[in-house]
Structure formats: C-alpha cells, structure tokens
Amino acid sequence: MLGSLHIAMTNGNHRPNAASPSTPKEKTQTRAFTLIELLVVIATIAILAAILLPAHSRPKNRGEGALCLNNTKELLLAWLIYASDNNGKLVGNPGAVPITNTNRSWCVAGQQPGGVGYQQGYETNTVLFMHGLLGPYVRTRPYVRAPKIFRCPADKFIFPGARGPFARSYAMNNWMNGYVLGTTEAILYTREAQMRSPSNLFVFIHEDPNTIDDGTIAIDLSRSTTNSWNNSNTAAALHNGSTNIGFADGRAELHRWQSTMKSTGKIKTVITVNTMVRPNIDANWLKKRTSEHR
C-alpha cells in the first residue's frame, strides 16, 4: 500500500524533485500606426484646432474691439472739448504739415515710410499728435491712457521699412476742417454750427495700416467716384469685419461692413473693406456720412 502511494506520488503531475522544463520567452511586438490611421489622427487634430482656436481668440478680439471703441470715444471727447473751448471752431486737420506746425493741427507730418511728410522714426513718434492741438485735452485727464488712445490694440502690423507698428491707428475725416477732395458741392466744415446733422457725420475712423499716413483719411466725394473707393483711403476691419467710427455728436459705434477682404497693399495680412466690388455699398455708406451738400 505504501508502495502504491509512492508510485502515485511519483507518477503524478506534482514532481517535486524534477527540474521544470525551460520555456522560451515570449517576444514583445510593438504595433505601429498604419498610414491611414496616422492621417485620421492628423485630420482629427486639425478639425479640433479649427473648432477650438477661433473660440479661444473670440474673447480677445472682443476685448480689443471694446478698447478700440473706448479710444474712439476719448478722441471724440477731446475733439468736442477743443471746439467748446474755441467758440465752436473745429480743430485744425490740414494733413502732413511740418512737425513745427503742431500749433495749427491735431496731428502733423506723416508716419508711413515713403509717404508725404515722413522722416525716419516718425512711425513710432507720439510727438506728432501728443504735441498737437488735441494733445493737451488727452494728456491732462488722468484716467485716459495717453498716448495709447491714439492706437488700436489690434493694430500690430509693421509697414515695410518701419521700425515698429504705427503709433497712431486713427485718422480724421478730411472734410472736418481739413481740405476739399473731388468736389466743391460738399461742405468743408470749420465750425460746429455748419453741421446740420452731426450724428450723421463721422470724425474719427480706424484707417487701414496700408493707407494711413498723415492725420486725415482722404475721402473723395466727386460724382465720378460714386460706388467705389477710388482716390480715397480705406478703413481697417480688424474687429471681425468691423471698424470703430466716431461721429460729430460724440457717439462712437462698431460698424460692420458688408464686404471685407485681405488688403492688396504692402501689408497683405490686414483685413480691410473690400475695394473690388461694384457698386460698393460700403464706400457709399461712408461717403454719405462724410459731408453734406451745400
């Protein structure tokens, strides 16, 4: 019986004295992406980026638009106070006069390299407007971010040949005590009393960095340029296709244009009003708010 037990123990599965047979190590295989799987992953990332990035930048764009609108209001207030202090006379707006003429203009010389009145360094020189006739009305009010109110925070473009972004983004309607362009049938305003409808006349506008040079935005009101931007400067549209505009009654608004485009000027990435379409609804809209018929 003991023998039988001994046989059972030695012939069974449990063999304590026997060496365990060696087993080969399993090979570890790393599975690589196929080309199709890789393309699917890249496409998915691109779709997510397209969805998320605009949503992320939208609050920033709104913030810049709000700051730009506030700047426009501050400039308008300075413009109105100047007129009030000078018996209704509008501040001088003659264009690219020499830098020594700060006593007769709100902004002097030109800031665009190669343009009229430009000298090296003028593109970033705040003296051109801070020493002008509106400078004191901005500088003496402690809650205004002078001279930053003259520049839109979204305007970070550098014109070819310039040392940095322009110090000034806003320009004044050339028909506001500036100069006549294209016709003598429209009013060249020198005093507030000449305006029949101040709420329908613009004063300041954010100009396209490709066309901004002196302190005026030149708007040609000749009949031959109706339905077009011909012979006129153009507005920037950096706030989701919109531009901040200030009116003679002290009101400022973010105006959305009907059609915009990437500029064909030297700075190709600027979004501006579409100058190619005919008839041009946007050009006509601004011209109707530039001056009144005599």
C-alpha positions as CSV (number, residue, x, y, z in Angstrom):
1,M,0.0,0.0,0.0
2,L,2.8,2.3,0.8
3,G,4.4,1.3,-2.5
4,S,1.2,2.1,-4.3
5,L,1.2,5.5,-2.7
6,H,4.8,6.1,-3.6
7,I,4.1,5.2,-7.2
8,A,1.1,7.5,-7.3
9,M,3.1,10.5,-6.0
10,T,6.0,9.9,-8.3
11,N,4.0,9.3,-11.4
12,G,1.5,12.2,-10.9
13,N,1.6,15.8,-12.1
14,H,3.4,17.0,-9.0
15,R,7.1,16.1,-9.2
16,P,9.0,18.0,-6.5
17,N,12.4,16.6,-7.4
18,A,12.1,17.1,-11.1
19,A,13.5,20.2,-12.8
20,S,10.9,22.3,-14.5
21,P,11.3,22.4,-18.2
22,S,12.6,25.7,-19.6
23,T,10.1,27.8,-21.6
24,P,11.1,30.2,-24.3
25,K,10.5,33.9,-23.6
26,E,7.6,35.4,-25.4
27,K,8.6,38.0,-28.0
28,T,7.1,41.5,-27.3
29,Q,5.8,43.1,-30.6
30,T,5.2,46.9,-30.9
31,R,2.4,47.7,-33.3
32,A,3.0,50.7,-35.5
33,F,0.3,53.1,-36.9
34,T,-0.7,52.5,-40.5
35,L,-0.5,55.4,-42.8
36,I,-4.3,55.6,-42.9
37,E,-4.6,55.7,-39.1
38,L,-1.9,58.4,-38.9
39,L,-3.8,60.5,-41.5
40,V,-7.0,60.1,-39.5
41,V,-5.3,61.3,-36.3
42,I,-3.9,64.3,-38.1
43,A,-7.2,65.2,-39.6
44,T,-8.9,64.9,-36.2
45,I,-6.4,67.2,-34.6
46,A,-6.9,69.7,-37.5
47,I,-10.7,69.7,-37.1
48,L,-10.4,70.2,-33.3
49,A,-8.0,73.1,-33.8
50,A,-10.3,74.7,-36.3
51,I,-13.1,74.5,-33.8
52,L,-11.3,75.5,-30.6
53,L,-8.8,78.2,-31.8
54,P,-11.5,80.7,-33.1
55,A,-13.5,80.1,-29.9
56,H,-10.3,80.9,-27.9
57,S,-9.5,84.0,-29.9
58,R,-13.0,85.4,-30.0
59,P,-12.9,86.9,-26.4
60,K,-9.6,88.5,-27.2
61,N,-11.0,90.0,-30.4
62,R,-14.0,91.4,-28.5
63,G,-11.7,92.8,-25.8
64,E,-9.6,94.6,-28.4
65,G,-12.7,95.9,-30.1
66,A,-14.0,97.3,-26.8
67,L,-10.7,99.1,-26.1
68,C,-10.7,100.5,-29.6
69,L,-14.2,101.7,-29.2
70,N,-13.2,103.4,-25.9
71,N,-10.2,105.0,-27.6
72,T,-12.5,106.4,-30.3
73,K,-14.9,107.9,-27.7
74,E,-12.0,109.5,-25.8
75,L,-10.7,111.1,-29.0
76,L,-14.2,112.4,-29.8
77,L,-14.5,113.9,-26.3
78,A,-11.2,115.7,-26.8
79,W,-12.3,117.0,-30.2
80,L,-15.6,118.3,-28.7
81,I,-14.0,119.9,-25.7
82,Y,-11.5,121.7,-28.0
83,A,-14.4,123.1,-30.1
84,S,-16.2,124.2,-26.9
85,D,-13.1,126.0,-25.7
86,N,-12.7,127.7,-29.0
87,N,-16.2,129.1,-29.6
88,G,-17.3,126.2,-31.8
89,K,-14.3,126.2,-34.1
90,L,-13.1,122.8,-35.1
91,V,-9.5,121.6,-34.5
92,G,-7.2,122.0,-37.5
93,N,-6.8,119.0,-39.7
94,P,-4.6,120.1,-42.7
95,G,-2.8,116.8,-43.2
96,A,1.0,116.4,-43.5
97,V,2.2,119.8,-42.4
98,P,5.7,120.1,-41.0
99,I,6.4,119.0,-37.4
100,T,6.9,122.6,-36.4
101,N,3.2,123.3,-37.1
102,T,1.8,121.5,-34.0
103,N,0.1,124.8,-33.1
104,R,-2.3,124.5,-36.1
105,S,-3.1,120.8,-36.4
106,W,-4.3,117.9,-34.2
107,C,-1.6,115.8,-35.9
108,V,1.4,116.7,-38.0
109,A,3.7,115.2,-40.6
110,G,3.3,111.6,-41.9
111,Q,4.0,108.3,-40.3
112,Q,4.2,106.0,-43.4
113,P,7.7,105.3,-44.7
114,G,8.0,106.8,-48.2
115,G,4.8,108.9,-47.7
116,V,4.3,112.6,-47.6
117,G,5.9,114.3,-44.6
118,Y,7.6,111.2,-43.4
119,Q,11.1,111.2,-41.8
120,Q,12.8,108.2,-40.2
121,G,11.3,107.3,-36.8
122,Y,8.0,109.2,-37.4
123,E,6.1,105.9,-37.5
124,T,6.6,105.4,-33.7
125,N,6.9,109.1,-32.7
126,T,4.0,110.1,-30.4
127,V,5.1,113.7,-30.5
128,L,3.4,114.1,-33.9
129,F,0.0,114.0,-32.2
130,M,0.7,114.5,-28.4
131,H,2.2,117.9,-29.1
132,G,-0.7,118.7,-31.5
133,L,-3.8,120.7,-30.6
134,L,-5.7,117.7,-29.1
135,G,-2.7,116.5,-27.1
136,P,-3.4,118.7,-24.0
137,Y,-7.0,117.6,-23.9
138,V,-5.8,114.0,-23.6
139,R,-2.8,114.4,-21.5
140,T,-4.4,116.4,-18.7
141,R,-7.1,113.9,-18.0
142,P,-5.6,111.3,-15.6
143,Y,-8.0,108.4,-16.4
144,V,-7.0,108.3,-20.1
145,R,-4.2,106.0,-21.3
146,A,-2.4,108.7,-23.3
147,P,-0.9,108.4,-25.8
148,K,-2.2,104.8,-26.2
149,I,-5.7,106.0,-27.0
150,F,-4.4,107.0,-30.5
151,R,-3.7,103.4,-31.3
152,C,-6.0,100.3,-31.6
153,P,-4.7,97.4,-29.6
154,A,-5.3,95.1,-32.6
155,D,-3.1,97.2,-34.8
156,K,0.2,95.2,-34.5
157,F,1.2,95.4,-38.2
158,I,4.6,96.7,-39.3
159,F,4.7,98.6,-42.6
160,P,7.7,97.7,-44.8
161,G,10.6,100.0,-43.8
162,A,9.1,100.9,-40.4
163,R,10.8,100.3,-37.1
164,G,7.7,99.0,-35.5
165,P,3.9,99.3,-35.5
166,F,2.4,102.7,-36.1
167,A,1.9,104.8,-33.0
168,R,-1.4,106.0,-34.4
169,S,-4.3,104.0,-35.9
170,Y,-7.0,106.6,-36.2
171,A,-7.4,109.3,-38.8
172,M,-9.8,112.3,-39.1
173,N,-12.3,112.9,-41.9
174,N,-10.6,115.3,-44.2
175,W,-13.8,117.3,-44.5
176,M,-13.6,118.2,-40.8
177,N,-11.5,121.4,-41.1
178,G,-9.1,119.7,-43.4
179,Y,-9.3,120.0,-47.2
180,V,-11.7,119.6,-50.1
181,L,-11.3,116.5,-52.3
182,G,-13.1,115.8,-55.6
183,T,-15.9,118.4,-55.4
184,T,-16.8,121.8,-54.1
185,E,-20.5,120.8,-53.7
186,A,-19.9,119.4,-50.3
187,I,-19.3,121.4,-47.1
188,L,-15.8,121.7,-45.7
189,Y,-16.6,122.1,-42.0
190,T,-14.7,124.7,-40.0
191,R,-17.2,125.2,-37.2
192,E,-19.8,123.0,-35.4
193,A,-22.6,125.3,-36.4
194,Q,-22.2,124.3,-40.0
195,M,-23.3,120.7,-39.4
196,R,-27.0,120.2,-40.0
197,S,-26.9,116.6,-38.7
198,P,-23.8,115.9,-36.5
199,S,-25.0,112.4,-35.7
200,N,-24.7,111.5,-39.3
201,L,-21.1,112.9,-39.9
202,F,-18.1,110.9,-38.9
203,V,-14.9,112.4,-37.4
204,F,-12.6,109.6,-36.5
205,I,-12.1,106.2,-38.0
206,H,-9.6,103.3,-37.7
207,E,-7.8,103.6,-41.0
208,D,-6.2,100.7,-43.0
209,P,-2.5,100.5,-42.0
210,N,-1.7,100.4,-45.7
211,T,-3.2,103.8,-46.4
212,I,-2.7,105.7,-43.1
213,D,0.0,108.3,-43.4
214,D,-0.9,111.8,-42.2
215,G,-3.7,112.7,-39.8
216,T,-6.5,112.6,-42.4
217,I,-8.4,109.8,-44.0
218,A,-8.9,111.2,-47.5
219,I,-12.5,110.7,-48.9
220,D,-13.1,111.8,-52.5
221,L,-16.7,112.9,-52.9
222,S,-16.7,113.6,-56.6
223,R,-19.5,112.0,-58.6
224,S,-17.1,110.0,-60.7
225,T,-16.0,108.0,-57.6
226,T,-19.6,107.1,-56.5
227,N,-19.9,103.4,-55.9
228,S,-16.2,102.9,-55.3
229,W,-13.2,103.7,-53.1
230,N,-11.4,105.3,-56.0
231,N,-9.0,108.1,-54.9
232,S,-9.9,107.5,-51.2
233,N,-8.2,106.0,-48.3
234,T,-9.8,102.9,-46.8
235,A,-10.9,101.7,-43.4
236,A,-9.4,98.8,-41.5
237,A,-11.8,96.0,-40.5
238,L,-9.8,94.2,-37.8
239,H,-12.7,93.5,-35.4
240,N,-14.4,90.6,-37.1
241,G,-15.0,92.6,-40.2
242,S,-16.0,95.8,-38.3
243,T,-14.5,99.2,-37.7
244,N,-14.9,101.7,-34.9
245,I,-16.1,105.1,-36.1
246,G,-16.7,108.2,-34.1
247,F,-19.4,110.8,-35.0
248,A,-19.6,114.5,-34.5
249,D,-22.4,114.2,-31.9
250,G,-19.9,112.4,-29.6
251,R,-21.3,108.9,-30.4
252,A,-19.0,106.0,-31.4
253,E,-20.0,102.7,-32.9
254,L,-18.5,99.4,-34.1
255,H,-19.7,99.3,-37.7
256,R,-19.8,96.0,-39.6
257,W,-19.0,96.3,-43.3
258,Q,-21.0,94.4,-46.0
259,S,-17.9,93.1,-47.6
260,T,-14.2,92.8,-46.5
261,M,-11.0,91.4,-47.9
262,K,-7.3,90.9,-47.3
263,S,-5.6,94.1,-48.3
264,T,-3.8,94.3,-51.6
265,G,-1.4,96.8,-50.1
266,K,2.1,96.2,-48.8
267,I,0.8,94.6,-45.6
268,K,-1.1,91.6,-47.1
269,T,-2.5,90.3,-43.8
270,V,-4.6,93.3,-43.0
271,I,-8.4,92.8,-43.2
272,T,-9.9,95.9,-44.8
273,V,-13.1,97.0,-46.6
274,N,-13.5,95.3,-50.0
275,T,-12.4,97.8,-52.6
276,M,-13.1,95.4,-55.6
277,V,-16.9,95.1,-55.6
278,R,-19.1,97.4,-57.7
279,P,-21.3,99.0,-56.8
280,N,-19.6,99.4,-53.5
281,I,-22.2,99.7,-50.8
282,D,-19.6,100.3,-48.0
283,A,-18.0,103.2,-49.9
284,N,-21.3,104.8,-50.4
285,W,-22.3,104.3,-46.8
286,L,-19.2,106.1,-45.5
287,K,-19.4,108.9,-48.1
288,K,-23.0,109.7,-47.1
289,R,-21.6,110.3,-43.6
290,T,-18.5,112.3,-44.7
291,S,-20.2,115.7,-45.5
292,E,-23.4,117.3,-46.5
293,H,-24.4,119.1,-49.7
294,R,-24.2,122.9,-49.6
